[in-house]
Amino acid sequence: MRSDSFGATKGFSYGMEDVLSLDDEAFKGGEMGLAAGGKMKQKIYPDKYGVKTWDENNFGRVYVHIVNSMMYREITGKEAPPTPATAKTYTPYGFPWFDLYDEHKGDVVKGNTLSQVKSVKEMDKEKGFAPQQDDSSIEVSDEQVKKLKLKSDPNAVRDGDW
């Protein structure tokens, strides 16, 4: 298998140049990038087993290719999925939001490097640019928030024969 392959099916390996050439229309146009932004809660639990528990020689690798809609169509032969729903379109439909009772698990302190990452909105504001999208806060009713408990929670109610 070639080291530059990005996909393999039943022993066949192919690379990006097998699907598209750099002269294809899909490569023309604006570049894409990733940046920090949005709001979500995230915790990284302390490892209760310790690093010596894990087999550091047994690992895998995943290659992720981020493509624009034109490249997606060229690679897959299908139209790209529509833009995902935003919080502003999701919430009025009454779809559930989820919160996790996991306070007992703790949280690893975030490193200095990641705590200094700025969102696109923050960088735009520093440079005097107008916001690129309306990302104002959304009110979510308490009835829409589903509280979940971890299975390892000793206080969680379990199914059983009552």
Backbone as JSON, one array per atom type, in Angstrom:
{
  "sequence": "MRSDSFGATKGFSYGMEDVLSLDDEAFKGGEMGLAAGGKMKQKIYPDKYGVKTWDENNFGRVYVHIVNSMMYREITGKEAPPTPATAKTYTPYGFPWFDLYDEHKGDVVKGNTLSQVKSVKEMDKEKGFAPQQDDSSIEVSDEQVKKLKLKSDPNAVRDGDW",
  "N": [[0.85, -1.17, 0.0], [0.53, 2.25, -0.79], [2.15, 4.99, 0.84], [0.98, 7.47, 0.63], [-1.69, 7.12, 0.39], [-5.21, 7.72, 0.68], [-7.41, 6.25, 1.02], [-8.75, 2.96, 1.16], [-9.99, -0.03, -0.19], [-10.94, -3.28, 0.03], [-8.25, -4.22, -0.43], [-7.45, -2.54, -2.48], [-5.74, 0.42, -3.07], [-5.8, 3.95, -3.09], [-4.82, 7.23, -4.02], [-5.11, 10.84, -3.59], [-4.4, 11.96, -6.07], [-5.31, 10.04, -7.82], [-7.99, 10.43, -7.92], [-8.56, 13.16, -8.38], [-7.14, 15.73, -10.38], [-4.79, 18.41, -10.06], [-5.58, 20.35, -11.8], [-8.29, 20.27, -11.98], [-11.61, 21.66, -11.75], [-12.62, 21.58, -9.18], [-10.56, 22.21, -7.47], [-10.16, 24.86, -7.81], [-10.82, 28.19, -6.68], [-11.78, 29.58, -3.47], [-9.72, 29.06, -0.57], [-9.91, 26.74, 2.18], [-10.26, 26.58, 5.74], [-9.68, 25.81, 9.23], [-10.88, 26.85, 12.4], [-11.02, 28.02, 15.79], [-14.07, 28.25, 17.63], [-17.54, 28.75, 18.48], [-19.52, 27.29, 21.13], [-19.24, 24.92, 23.61], [-19.54, 22.45, 26.14], [-16.87, 20.7, 27.54], [-15.08, 18.02, 28.92], [-12.14, 16.48, 30.07], [-11.56, 13.54, 31.45], [-9.69, 12.55, 34.33], [-7.25, 9.96, 34.06], [-8.07, 7.06, 35.44], [-6.77, 4.65, 35.47], [-4.07, 4.89, 34.88], [-1.04, 5.53, 33.02], [0.59, 3.32, 32.52], [-1.09, 1.2, 32.16], [-1.95, 1.08, 29.55], [-1.48, -0.21, 26.27], [0.99, 0.92, 24.51], [2.05, 0.24, 22.09], [0.08, -0.72, 20.5], [-1.78, 0.71, 18.34], [-3.61, 2.93, 16.15], [-4.21, 4.77, 13.1], [-5.87, 7.52, 11.66], [-6.84, 9.11, 8.74], [-8.01, 12.23, 7.86], [-9.69, 14.07, 5.5], [-10.52, 17.25, 4.67], [-12.81, 18.72, 2.66], [-14.08, 20.95, 0.12], [-17.45, 21.62, -1.15], [-17.44, 21.19, -3.91], [-15.2, 19.55, -4.34], [-16.01, 17.37, -2.79], [-18.17, 16.42, -4.32], [-16.77, 15.64, -6.64], [-15.11, 13.6, -5.63], [-16.91, 11.72, -4.42], [-19.05, 11.51, -6.16], [-21.52, 12.36, -5.46], [-23.89, 14.85, -4.35], [-22.95, 17.32, -1.97], [-23.82, 17.13, 1.54], [-26.52, 19.13, 2.97], [-26.04, 22.29, 4.67], [-25.31, 21.99, 8.13], [-27.77, 22.06, 10.78], [-28.24, 25.0, 12.65], [-27.95, 26.26, 16.04], [-29.93, 28.12, 16.27], [-31.86, 27.28, 14.42], [-32.37, 24.71, 15.28], [-33.28, 24.75, 18.0], [-35.97, 26.05, 18.16], [-37.59, 24.02, 17.14], [-37.91, 22.29, 19.16], [-36.19, 20.2, 19.62], [-34.12, 17.97, 21.56], [-31.62, 19.1, 23.9], [-28.6, 18.12, 25.51], [-27.33, 17.37, 28.74], [-24.8, 16.39, 30.94], [-24.52, 14.6, 33.9], [-21.72, 14.56, 35.49], [-20.03, 15.37, 37.43], [-18.65, 14.05, 39.45], [-16.56, 12.83, 38.17], [-14.37, 14.47, 37.77], [-11.93, 16.69, 36.2], [-9.41, 17.27, 33.85], [-6.93, 19.72, 34.1], [-6.83, 22.34, 31.77], [-4.29, 22.91, 29.33], [-1.84, 25.54, 29.02], [-1.33, 26.4, 26.38], [-3.65, 25.73, 24.8], [-5.56, 27.21, 26.18], [-5.1, 29.75, 25.32], [-6.01, 29.97, 22.75], [-7.78, 31.71, 20.27], [-11.04, 32.55, 19.08], [-12.44, 32.83, 15.75], [-14.2, 34.95, 15.72], [-13.27, 36.49, 17.89], [-10.72, 37.21, 16.91], [-11.45, 38.62, 14.6], [-12.79, 40.77, 15.78], [-10.68, 42.04, 17.14], [-9.29, 42.99, 14.94], [-11.02, 44.78, 13.9], [-13.06, 43.93, 12.22], [-16.38, 43.18, 11.07], [-18.72, 40.88, 12.59], [-18.91, 37.55, 11.19], [-21.12, 35.98, 11.21], [-24.34, 35.57, 12.74], [-24.11, 34.81, 15.91], [-25.42, 34.94, 18.3], [-26.55, 34.33, 21.67], [-28.73, 31.6, 22.48], [-31.84, 30.99, 23.9], [-32.63, 28.23, 25.77], [-35.12, 26.15, 26.87], [-35.68, 24.67, 30.11], [-37.1, 22.32, 29.9], [-36.31, 21.33, 27.47], [-33.78, 20.39, 27.88], [-32.13, 17.47, 28.39], [-31.15, 15.54, 31.03], [-28.42, 13.54, 31.55], [-26.94, 10.62, 33.01], [-23.84, 9.13, 33.82], [-23.06, 5.69, 33.3], [-21.32, 4.63, 35.15], [-21.85, 6.0, 37.4], [-22.41, 5.77, 40.76], [-24.79, 6.51, 41.92], [-26.69, 6.39, 40.01], [-29.83, 5.38, 38.66], [-30.63, 2.11, 37.85], [-31.79, -0.14, 35.29], [-33.88, -2.96, 35.96], [-35.29, -5.97, 37.43], [-38.08, -5.31, 39.07]],
  "CA": [[0.0, 0.0, 0.0], [1.32, 3.47, -0.84], [2.05, 5.78, 2.07], [0.18, 8.67, 0.41], [-3.08, 6.75, 0.1], [-6.2, 8.24, 1.62], [-8.54, 5.34, 1.12], [-8.46, 1.6, 0.71], [-11.15, -0.9, -0.19], [-10.65, -4.66, -0.38], [-6.9, -4.38, -0.95], [-7.1, -1.51, -3.44], [-5.37, 1.66, -2.43], [-5.79, 5.04, -4.03], [-4.44, 8.52, -3.46], [-5.86, 11.98, -4.08], [-4.13, 12.18, -7.5], [-6.08, 9.07, -8.58], [-9.37, 10.9, -7.97], [-8.59, 14.5, -8.94], [-5.87, 16.35, -10.72], [-4.75, 19.78, -9.57], [-6.18, 21.23, -12.79], [-9.74, 20.13, -11.92], [-12.36, 22.82, -11.27], [-12.87, 21.46, -7.75], [-9.46, 22.8, -6.73], [-10.14, 26.3, -8.03], [-11.7, 28.92, -5.77], [-11.23, 29.95, -2.17], [-9.17, 28.02, 0.29], [-10.68, 26.48, 3.39], [-9.45, 26.46, 6.94], [-10.38, 25.51, 10.46], [-10.57, 27.79, 13.46], [-11.79, 27.84, 17.01], [-15.32, 29.0, 17.68], [-18.67, 28.02, 19.04], [-19.48, 27.05, 22.56], [-19.69, 23.61, 24.07], [-18.87, 22.0, 27.35], [-16.04, 19.52, 27.32], [-14.22, 17.64, 30.02], [-11.26, 15.33, 29.88], [-11.5, 12.91, 32.76], [-8.39, 12.0, 34.72], [-7.12, 8.53, 33.77], [-8.05, 6.34, 36.72], [-5.98, 3.44, 35.35], [-2.64, 5.21, 34.79], [-0.47, 5.35, 31.69], [1.21, 1.99, 32.38], [-2.14, 0.24, 31.82], [-2.25, 1.1, 28.13], [-0.52, -0.8, 25.33], [1.39, 2.02, 23.64], [2.45, -0.29, 20.78], [-1.12, -1.11, 19.78], [-2.47, 1.95, 18.02], [-4.02, 3.07, 14.77], [-4.15, 6.12, 12.57], [-6.99, 7.88, 10.8], [-6.59, 10.29, 7.91], [-9.23, 12.98, 7.6], [-9.53, 15.08, 4.45], [-11.6, 18.22, 4.67], [-12.93, 19.18, 1.27], [-15.24, 21.82, -0.15], [-18.56, 20.89, -1.76], [-17.09, 20.77, -5.27], [-14.3, 18.39, -4.22], [-16.83, 16.28, -2.3], [-18.9, 15.88, -5.47], [-15.8, 14.97, -7.51], [-14.61, 12.39, -4.97], [-17.96, 10.75, -4.12], [-20.07, 11.45, -7.2], [-22.79, 12.77, -4.86], [-23.94, 16.23, -3.86], [-22.59, 17.48, -0.55], [-24.99, 17.3, 2.41], [-26.82, 20.53, 3.24], [-25.41, 22.87, 5.85], [-25.92, 21.49, 9.36], [-28.68, 22.96, 11.48], [-27.62, 25.83, 13.68], [-28.71, 26.28, 17.29], [-31.12, 28.96, 16.03], [-32.9, 26.51, 13.72], [-32.59, 23.48, 16.04], [-33.99, 24.97, 19.26], [-37.42, 26.27, 18.06], [-38.3, 22.78, 16.82], [-38.08, 21.53, 20.39], [-35.28, 19.06, 19.71], [-33.47, 17.98, 22.88], [-30.22, 19.38, 24.19], [-28.22, 17.15, 26.52], [-26.38, 17.75, 29.77], [-24.3, 15.15, 31.55], [-24.13, 14.64, 35.3], [-20.44, 13.88, 35.57], [-19.19, 16.15, 38.33], [-17.85, 13.14, 40.25], [-15.45, 12.31, 37.37], [-13.24, 15.39, 37.75], [-11.58, 17.28, 34.91], [-7.99, 17.58, 33.73], [-6.71, 21.15, 33.89], [-6.42, 22.58, 30.39], [-2.95, 23.43, 29.18], [-1.69, 26.96, 28.74], [-1.39, 26.65, 24.94], [-5.05, 25.73, 24.33], [-6.35, 28.26, 26.83], [-4.83, 31.01, 24.64], [-6.57, 29.94, 21.4], [-8.85, 32.68, 20.07], [-12.0, 32.2, 18.04], [-12.44, 33.72, 14.59], [-14.94, 36.15, 16.14], [-12.36, 37.31, 18.71], [-9.67, 37.77, 16.05], [-12.08, 39.63, 13.75], [-13.07, 41.94, 16.6], [-9.4, 42.71, 17.35], [-8.88, 43.64, 13.69], [-12.04, 45.74, 13.51], [-13.98, 43.37, 11.23], [-17.73, 42.85, 11.52], [-18.91, 39.43, 12.74], [-19.25, 36.85, 9.95], [-22.42, 35.33, 11.34], [-25.05, 35.89, 13.97], [-23.94, 33.71, 16.86], [-25.93, 35.38, 19.59], [-26.99, 33.24, 22.54], [-30.06, 31.04, 22.26], [-32.49, 30.54, 25.13], [-33.11, 26.85, 25.72], [-35.94, 25.9, 28.05], [-35.26, 23.54, 30.94], [-37.79, 21.13, 29.41], [-35.6, 20.82, 26.3], [-32.49, 19.84, 28.29], [-32.22, 16.11, 28.94], [-30.03, 15.29, 31.93], [-27.94, 12.17, 31.44], [-25.99, 10.18, 34.01], [-22.91, 8.1, 33.37], [-23.36, 4.37, 33.85], [-20.45, 4.35, 36.28], [-22.3, 6.81, 38.53], [-22.99, 4.86, 41.75], [-26.12, 6.97, 42.3], [-27.61, 6.29, 38.87], [-30.87, 4.34, 38.76], [-30.41, 1.1, 36.83], [-32.92, -1.02, 34.94], [-33.83, -4.24, 36.67], [-36.57, -6.63, 37.69], [-38.56, -4.74, 40.32]],
  "C": [[0.89, 1.23, 0.0], [1.11, 4.29, 0.43], [1.2, 7.03, 1.88], [-1.28, 8.35, 0.14], [-4.01, 7.36, 1.12], [-7.41, 7.34, 1.72], [-8.12, 3.97, 0.64], [-9.72, 0.77, 0.81], [-10.74, -2.25, -0.74], [-9.29, -4.78, -1.06], [-6.5, -3.35, -1.99], [-6.8, -0.23, -2.69], [-5.35, 2.77, -3.47], [-5.42, 6.33, -3.3], [-5.24, 9.62, -4.11], [-5.64, 12.18, -5.58], [-4.87, 11.18, -8.38], [-7.52, 9.53, -8.77], [-9.46, 12.24, -8.69], [-7.2, 14.93, -9.38], [-5.92, 17.79, -10.26], [-5.35, 20.77, -10.56], [-7.71, 21.19, -12.75], [-10.38, 21.37, -11.33], [-12.55, 22.78, -9.75], [-11.77, 22.11, -6.92], [-9.4, 24.31, -6.89], [-11.11, 26.97, -7.07], [-11.01, 29.15, -4.45], [-10.7, 28.76, -1.4], [-10.05, 27.87, 1.52], [-9.71, 26.4, 4.56], [-10.32, 26.11, 8.12], [-9.97, 26.54, 11.5], [-11.43, 27.47, 14.67], [-13.06, 28.67, 16.92], [-16.41, 28.15, 18.25], [-18.5, 27.8, 20.53], [-19.99, 25.64, 22.83], [-18.94, 23.29, 25.35], [-18.06, 20.76, 27.02], [-15.2, 19.28, 28.54], [-13.33, 16.49, 29.56], [-11.06, 14.74, 31.27], [-10.08, 12.45, 33.08], [-8.39, 10.49, 34.46], [-7.0, 7.76, 35.07], [-7.19, 5.07, 36.67], [-4.48, 3.7, 35.31], [-2.08, 4.83, 33.44], [0.12, 3.96, 31.48], [0.2, 0.9, 32.02], [-2.29, 0.06, 30.32], [-1.11, 0.53, 27.3], [-0.14, 0.27, 24.3], [1.85, 1.54, 22.26], [1.27, -0.73, 19.92], [-1.94, 0.15, 19.51], [-2.84, 1.96, 16.54], [-3.95, 4.53, 14.36], [-5.34, 6.34, 11.65], [-6.6, 9.13, 10.03], [-7.93, 10.95, 7.61], [-8.91, 14.03, 6.56], [-10.75, 15.98, 4.47], [-11.65, 18.83, 3.28], [-14.13, 20.11, 1.14], [-16.3, 21.0, -0.9], [-18.23, 20.41, -3.18], [-16.16, 19.55, -5.25], [-15.07, 17.17, -3.74], [-17.57, 15.6, -3.45], [-17.97, 15.12, -6.4], [-15.34, 13.64, -6.93], [-15.68, 11.32, -4.84], [-18.96, 10.54, -5.25], [-21.44, 11.85, -6.69], [-22.72, 14.24, -4.48], [-23.58, 16.25, -2.38], [-23.86, 17.62, 0.29], [-25.26, 18.78, 2.64], [-26.11, 21.0, 4.51], [-26.08, 22.33, 7.1], [-26.83, 22.53, 10.0], [-27.9, 23.75, 12.52], [-28.47, 25.74, 14.94], [-29.99, 27.09, 17.11], [-32.21, 28.21, 15.28], [-33.28, 25.27, 14.51], [-33.54, 23.71, 17.22], [-35.5, 25.19, 19.1], [-38.22, 25.02, 17.72], [-38.49, 21.89, 18.05], [-37.19, 20.31, 20.5], [-34.51, 19.13, 21.03], [-32.01, 18.44, 22.83], [-29.86, 18.44, 25.34], [-27.19, 17.74, 27.47], [-26.01, 16.47, 30.5], [-23.94, 15.4, 33.0], [-22.83, 13.86, 35.43], [-19.47, 14.58, 36.51], [-18.24, 15.26, 39.14], [-16.61, 12.62, 39.5], [-14.21, 13.21, 37.4], [-12.99, 15.92, 36.35], [-10.08, 17.58, 34.93], [-7.87, 19.07, 33.46], [-6.22, 21.37, 32.47], [-5.05, 23.25, 30.36], [-2.94, 24.89, 28.79], [-1.85, 27.26, 27.25], [-2.83, 26.73, 24.46], [-5.88, 26.82, 24.97], [-6.14, 29.62, 26.15], [-5.37, 31.05, 23.21], [-7.74, 30.91, 21.32], [-9.77, 32.21, 18.96], [-11.85, 33.18, 16.88], [-13.13, 35.03, 14.97], [-14.04, 37.07, 16.96], [-11.27, 37.96, 17.86], [-10.24, 38.84, 15.13], [-12.32, 40.91, 14.54], [-11.79, 42.74, 16.85], [-8.95, 43.5, 16.12], [-9.91, 44.63, 13.17], [-13.01, 45.24, 12.45], [-15.34, 43.09, 11.87], [-17.85, 41.34, 11.69], [-19.37, 38.79, 11.44], [-20.61, 36.19, 10.02], [-23.05, 35.77, 12.65], [-24.92, 34.69, 14.9], [-24.36, 34.14, 18.26], [-26.47, 34.18, 20.36], [-28.43, 32.85, 22.23], [-30.61, 30.62, 23.62], [-33.03, 29.13, 24.91], [-33.87, 26.58, 27.0], [-35.42, 24.68, 28.81], [-35.89, 22.24, 30.47], [-37.07, 20.51, 28.22], [-34.28, 20.15, 26.66], [-32.7, 18.5, 28.96], [-30.97, 15.86, 29.77], [-29.66, 13.81, 31.87], [-26.98, 11.87, 32.57], [-25.09, 9.13, 33.4], [-23.27, 6.78, 34.02], [-22.52, 4.06, 35.08], [-20.85, 5.14, 37.52], [-22.95, 5.87, 39.55], [-24.4, 5.26, 42.17], [-27.13, 6.86, 41.17], [-28.6, 5.16, 39.08], [-30.68, 3.39, 37.57], [-31.71, 0.36, 36.53], [-32.78, -2.31, 35.72], [-35.21, -4.83, 36.81], [-37.07, -6.14, 39.06], [-39.82, -5.45, 40.78]]
}
